[in-house]
Amino acid sequence: MGKMKPGKPQLLIIEDEEPIRQGLADVFVFNGYEVETAADGESGLKKALGGGFHLIILDIMLPGLDGFSICNRIREVDRYLPIIMLTAKTSEEDIIKGLRLGADDYVAKPFSIRQLLARVEAVLRRSGKLHRDMSSFQLGDLLIHPDSLVGTRKGKEIPFTRRELEILLYLSAHPETPVSRQELLREVWGYANVDFIETRTVDIHMAKLRRKIESEPSQPQILVTVRGEGYQLRAGT
């Protein structure tokens, strides 16, 4: 993918509804971003793969290629480019699918512009963090390789998203005390003010991680919930 331009953050907004697309473009330009837009999946994918963007805002329901297909194609060539998905669908299955494909966050329509701005700012603040903490680490019988976004267990590779590894790195750096959901939103997602952030993304990511690292995800022994306090990594961390 192409090199990013210096200066203002470069956003690509892929959204087929013209009022939403233009409204978002105007808001982000007003807030100091440079913005390009696309109104369908094919042109959006072409622009995304052309490079030069710091973050992509991607609608799921698009003519031509849908947002899931675009996210998957982007992740085949760039595992780190931040992606926030917009969706009118609020079912957990659709949200999980987008996050599993590597989206960094999701916002359900109708959404607050203030909240979307906060999420974009947060994702951009965190986007380079993983590159600065590349050391491999052991998690039970699973060896985590942050540089390649994979874990290995008994010779088998397990793929992780960038966000999943950021969560594991943060929890492994705080082994003595549980980490609250609010702290994760603030320190991993990068939200400056978690009070007005409405999202189930922490819970969904924890469920996904347990399916990857636990032998019995319904009875976690490594990534545990401490009632009333938060999440904690145990057993070989």
KEGU-511978 format. One record per residue (C-alpha): x, y, z. Coordinates in nm, 2 decimals, padded with zeros to 4 digits. Last residue first. Example, Ala and Ser with C-alpha at 12.3 -4.5 7.8 and 13.67 -1.06 7.14 Angstrom:
BEGIN
(node (01.37, -00.11, 00.71))
(node (01.23, -00.45, 00.78))
***
This chain:
BEGIN
(node (00.16, -01.50, 03.20))
(node (00.18, -01.87, 03.29))
(node (-00.16, -01.92, 03.44))
(node (-00.34, -01.59, 03.49))
(node (-00.45, -01.28, 03.29))
(node (-00.70, -01.05, 03.46))
(node (-01.02, -00.88, 03.37))
(node (-01.24, -00.64, 03.57))
(node (-01.33, -00.55, 03.93))
(node (-01.69, -00.63, 04.02))
(node (-01.64, -01.00, 03.97))
(node (-01.28, -01.09, 03.86))
(node (-01.32, -01.21, 03.51))
(node (-01.05, -01.45, 03.39))
(node (-00.83, -01.47, 03.09))
(node (-00.62, -01.78, 03.17))
(node (-00.86, -02.03, 03.34))
(node (-01.17, -01.96, 03.14))
(node (-01.47, -02.19, 03.19))
(node (-01.69, -02.12, 02.89))
(node (-01.37, -02.09, 02.67))
(node (-01.26, -02.44, 02.76))
(node (-00.91, -02.48, 02.62))
(node (-00.86, -02.11, 02.64))
(node (-00.65, -01.89, 02.42))
(node (-00.85, -01.85, 02.09))
(node (-01.21, -01.88, 02.21))
(node (-01.11, -01.68, 02.51))
(node (-00.99, -01.40, 02.29))
(node (-01.32, -01.38, 02.10))
(node (-01.52, -01.36, 02.42))
(node (-01.29, -01.09, 02.56))
(node (-01.32, -00.89, 02.23))
(node (-01.70, -00.90, 02.25))
(node (-01.70, -00.78, 02.61))
(node (-01.47, -00.49, 02.53))
(node (-01.66, -00.40, 02.21))
(node (-01.99, -00.37, 02.39))
(node (-02.00, 00.01, 02.33))
(node (-02.16, 00.33, 02.45))
(node (-01.88, 00.59, 02.51))
(node (-02.02, 00.88, 02.71))
(node (-01.83, 00.82, 03.04))
(node (-01.52, 00.68, 02.87))
(node (-01.36, 01.02, 02.82))
(node (-01.01, 01.02, 02.66))
(node (-01.08, 00.70, 02.47))
(node (-00.75, 00.53, 02.38))
(node (-00.89, 00.19, 02.29))
(node (-00.61, 00.02, 02.50))
(node (-00.57, 00.27, 02.79))
(node (-00.91, 00.44, 02.82))
(node (-01.14, 00.16, 02.70))
(node (-00.93, -00.09, 02.90))
(node (-00.94, 00.13, 03.21))
(node (-01.32, 00.15, 03.18))
(node (-01.35, -00.23, 03.14))
(node (-01.15, -00.27, 03.46))
(node (-00.81, -00.43, 03.49))
(node (-00.76, -00.69, 03.76))
(node (-00.45, -00.65, 03.97))
(node (-00.11, -00.83, 03.99))
(node (-00.05, -00.92, 03.62))
(node (-00.06, -00.56, 03.48))
(node (00.18, -00.58, 03.18))
(node (00.02, -00.90, 03.07))
(node (-00.32, -00.72, 03.07))
(node (-00.18, -00.45, 02.84))
(node (-00.01, -00.69, 02.61))
(node (-00.32, -00.91, 02.59))
(node (-00.54, -00.62, 02.50))
(node (-00.30, -00.48, 02.24))
(node (-00.29, -00.83, 02.10))
(node (-00.66, -00.85, 02.05))
(node (-00.66, -00.50, 01.89))
(node (-00.40, -00.59, 01.63))
(node (-00.61, -00.90, 01.53))
(node (-00.49, -01.24, 01.62))
(node (-00.41, -01.55, 01.41))
(node (-00.34, -01.89, 01.57))
(node (-00.05, -02.09, 01.42))
(node (-00.01, -02.46, 01.50))
(node (00.33, -02.60, 01.60))
(node (00.21, -02.71, 01.94))
(node (00.07, -02.37, 02.01))
(node (00.18, -02.06, 01.81))
(node (00.04, -01.71, 01.83))
(node (00.01, -01.47, 01.55))
(node (00.00, -01.10, 01.48))
(node (00.34, -01.10, 01.30))
(node (00.52, -00.85, 01.53))
(node (00.31, -00.94, 01.83))
(node (00.44, -01.30, 01.84))
(node (00.25, -01.48, 02.12))
(node (00.36, -01.82, 02.24))
(node (00.07, -02.03, 02.37))
(node (00.12, -02.31, 02.63))
(node (00.02, -02.07, 02.91))
(node (00.06, -01.72, 02.77))
(node (00.43, -01.68, 02.67))
(node (00.56, -01.35, 02.53))
(node (00.72, -01.22, 02.21))
(node (00.86, -00.87, 02.22))
(node (00.71, -00.62, 01.97))
(node (00.62, -00.33, 02.20))
(node (00.67, -00.02, 01.99))
(node (00.49, -00.15, 01.68))
(node (00.18, -00.23, 01.90))
(node (00.15, 00.14, 02.00))
(node (00.14, 00.29, 01.64))
(node (-00.24, 00.29, 01.60))
(node (-00.32, 00.39, 01.96))
(node (-00.37, 00.77, 01.90))
(node (-00.53, 00.71, 01.57))
(node (-00.79, 00.47, 01.72))
(node (-00.87, 00.72, 02.00))
(node (-00.91, 01.01, 01.76))
(node (-01.14, 00.81, 01.54))
(node (-01.34, 00.69, 01.84))
(node (-01.38, 01.04, 01.98))
(node (-01.50, 01.17, 01.64))
(node (-01.75, 00.89, 01.62))
(node (-01.88, 00.97, 01.97))
(node (-01.92, 01.34, 01.89))
(node (-02.09, 01.26, 01.56))
(node (-02.34, 01.05, 01.76))
(node (-02.46, 00.74, 01.58))
(node (-02.78, 00.62, 01.41))
(node (-02.63, 00.38, 01.31))
(node (-02.40, 00.15, 01.50))
(node (-02.03, 00.24, 01.54))
(node (-01.76, -00.03, 01.52))
(node (-01.40, -00.07, 01.63))
(node (-01.06, -00.19, 01.52))
(node (-01.18, -00.39, 01.23))
(node (-00.98, -00.71, 01.18))
(node (-01.21, -00.97, 01.02))
(node (-01.30, -01.09, 01.36))
(node (-01.42, -00.74, 01.46))
(node (-01.65, -00.72, 01.16))
(node (-01.79, -01.07, 01.22))
(node (-01.84, -01.00, 01.59))
(node (-02.04, -00.69, 01.51))
(node (-02.26, -00.88, 01.27))
(node (-02.32, -01.17, 01.51))
(node (-02.39, -00.93, 01.80))
(node (-02.68, -00.78, 01.62))
(node (-02.68, -00.41, 01.58))
(node (-02.71, -00.38, 01.20))
(node (-02.72, -00.02, 01.08))
(node (-02.35, -00.05, 01.05))
(node (-02.04, 00.17, 01.04))
(node (-01.70, 00.00, 01.07))
(node (-01.39, 00.17, 01.20))
(node (-01.06, 00.05, 01.03))
(node (-00.71, 00.13, 01.14))
(node (-00.43, 00.01, 00.89))
(node (-00.23, -00.25, 01.08))
(node (-00.28, -00.59, 00.91))
(node (-00.22, -00.45, 00.56))
(node (-00.23, -00.67, 00.25))
(node (-00.48, -00.95, 00.33))
(node (-00.64, -00.71, 00.59))
(node (-00.75, -00.48, 00.32))
(node (-00.93, -00.76, 00.14))
(node (-01.11, -00.88, 00.46))
(node (-01.22, -00.52, 00.54))
(node (-01.35, -00.48, 00.18))
(node (-01.54, -00.81, 00.20))
(node (-01.70, -00.72, 00.53))
(node (-01.79, -00.37, 00.41))
(node (-02.00, -00.51, 00.12))
(node (-01.87, -00.53, -00.24))
(node (-02.11, -00.40, -00.50))
(node (-02.35, -00.16, -00.34))
(node (-02.26, -00.11, 00.03))
(node (-02.40, -00.22, 00.37))
(node (-02.11, -00.25, 00.60))
(node (-02.00, 00.12, 00.61))
(node (-01.62, 00.18, 00.64))
(node (-01.44, 00.46, 00.80))
(node (-01.08, 00.41, 00.70))
(node (-00.78, 00.54, 00.89))
(node (-00.43, 00.68, 00.83))
(node (-00.47, 00.68, 00.45))
(node (-00.20, 00.70, 00.18))
(node (-00.27, 00.36, 00.03))
(node (-00.40, 00.26, -00.32))
(node (-00.56, -00.04, -00.15))
(node (-00.81, 00.19, 00.02))
(node (-00.89, 00.38, -00.30))
(node (-00.95, 00.06, -00.50))
(node (-01.16, -00.09, -00.21))
(node (-01.38, 00.22, -00.20))
(node (-01.43, 00.22, -00.58))
(node (-01.55, -00.14, -00.56))
(node (-01.76, -00.10, -00.25))
(node (-01.96, 00.20, -00.34))
(node (-01.99, 00.57, -00.26))
(node (-01.62, 00.66, -00.20))
(node (-01.48, 00.95, 00.00))
(node (-01.15, 01.13, 00.05))
(node (-01.08, 01.34, 00.36))
(node (-00.81, 01.55, 00.50))
(node (-00.86, 01.60, 00.87))
(node (-00.86, 01.92, 01.09))
(node (-01.19, 01.91, 01.27))
(node (-01.38, 02.10, 00.99))
(node (-01.25, 01.85, 00.74))
(node (-01.39, 01.57, 00.97))
(node (-01.73, 01.73, 01.00))
(node (-01.76, 01.81, 00.62))
(node (-01.66, 01.45, 00.52))
(node (-01.91, 01.31, 00.77))
(node (-02.19, 01.52, 00.63))
(node (-02.10, 01.43, 00.28))
(node (-02.10, 01.06, 00.34))
(node (-02.41, 01.07, 00.56))
(node (-02.61, 01.28, 00.31))
(node (-02.48, 01.07, 00.02))
(node (-02.57, 00.72, 00.16))
(node (-02.32, 00.49, 00.00))
(node (-02.04, 00.51, 00.26))
(node (-01.67, 00.45, 00.23))
(node (-01.49, 00.74, 00.42))
(node (-01.12, 00.75, 00.37))
(node (-00.93, 00.96, 00.62))
(node (-00.58, 01.12, 00.60))
(node (-00.45, 01.28, 00.92))
(node (-00.31, 01.62, 00.86))
(node (00.06, 01.66, 00.79))
(node (00.27, 01.41, 00.60))
(node (00.12, 01.19, 00.33))
(node (00.10, 00.82, 00.40))
(node (00.29, 00.59, 00.17))
(node (00.12, 00.36, -00.07))
(node (00.00, 00.00, 00.00))
***
